[in-house]
Amino acid sequence: MRRWMTEAGIVVITGAVTVYRIGVAAVESADRAPDAWAYGLGLAMALVLLARRRWPAATLATVGALFLAYHMSRYPGGAPAAPLWVAMYSVAVASRRRSGLVVAGVFILLDLHGRMLVEGVGPLDATLDSSTVVFGATLLLGEVVRGRRIRLELLAAERDRTAEQRVIEERIRIARELHDVTAHTLAVVGVQAGVAAEVLEDDPDQARAALNVVRQAGREAMVELRAAVGVLRDGRRDPGPEPGGPGGKLGDLRDPPGEFSPAPPAPALDRLPALTAATGAVLLHDGEPRPMPRAVEATAYRIVQEAVANAVRHADANRIEVRLGYRPDGLTLTVQDDGRGAGGPPGNGLRGMAERATGLGGWLRAGPAEGGGFQVQGWLPG
């Protein structure tokens, strides 16, 4: 509706300008004084502009024909040119404009030839400049506007592609988080449940401690999973009350009205002792431990978490060793077990670890270790 109102406004304004120009045009001795037919031709030219967006070439051809008919009737020259300017601009700004530009070129040549015959001058005479320059200016204006529209469309498309790429990257990141958290939690539950089952009768206190580890791992996993799923759901981190903690209970995954808990902090290297203790791994350090960038610590934690979970679930290992090497240029990681090694092609876990490392400018390799078992080695800049 708004577009039609705009088009109608253009037609009305152009028609009014045309009528005014016809009314005030100087009548030469050889000219015919404007009459109803002259005003009718001018208004018809303006009315045809209603079709300029859908059929720009046909609109220009029709307006041009009416303009030539006006001149062939010997009315004062140039008076009804306003609709012609609008039609030429519409041709230049249109997305499909080849035929329209051909029509514009033919019309300009015909107008130039007719004026040369009337004035009795050559094609380069200065008296012909005004009309031709105005026609060329309207085409140039349309070209400028069209170019600007194309640039804006390209910028909008680029923004859309960038936003879509960010969404894809965020989904991949969340998928890695979900994979790492669930794999680690299952590994901890498997190890500690086995410990509890073995010592349940002989050492109830140790069995109770193992079950407490299982419960704590479940709580932490629930919080992290809720945070990741919250991002997928509505784009914000909203883990809600911690299950089993204050304000929440196991099995209740709904947020209290109006209450939002902060997102869990990114995992850091200070959580590795608890991780290795829960899974039975051994944590060793080379070099003097020092604080690393948050992204490096979070990535290192997730890599170790996934590597240890793989060793617990798939390697049937008796010993899992995690070694952190603090180097001047960054952090080295080594996770090695004495199990049966890889049982097939690399899975999503190994690919996810490699992508995390390369995403920070580091590297990661995984394969059979010397003397048996499996080894994951990596380096992160820091």
Secondary structure, 3 states (H helix, E strand, C coil): CHHHHHHHHHHHHHHHHHHHHHHHCCCCCCCCCCCHHHHHHHHHHHHHHHHCCCCHHHHHHHHHHHHHHHHHCCCCCCCCCHHHHHHHHHHHHCCCCHHHHHHHHHHHHHHHHHHHHHHCCCCCCHHHHHHHHHHHHHHHHHHHHHHHHHHHHHHHHHHHHHHHHHHHHHHHHHHHHHHHHHHHHHHHHHHHHHHHHHHCCCCHHHHHHHHHHHHHHHHHHHHHHHHHHHHHHHCCCCCCCCCCCCCCCCCCCCCCCCCCCCCCCCCCHHHHHHHHHHHCCEEEEECCCCCCCHHHHHHHHHHHHHHHHHHHHHHCCCCEEEEEEEECCEEEEEEEECCCCCCCCCCHHHHHHHHHHHHCCCEEEEEECCCCCEEEEEEEEC
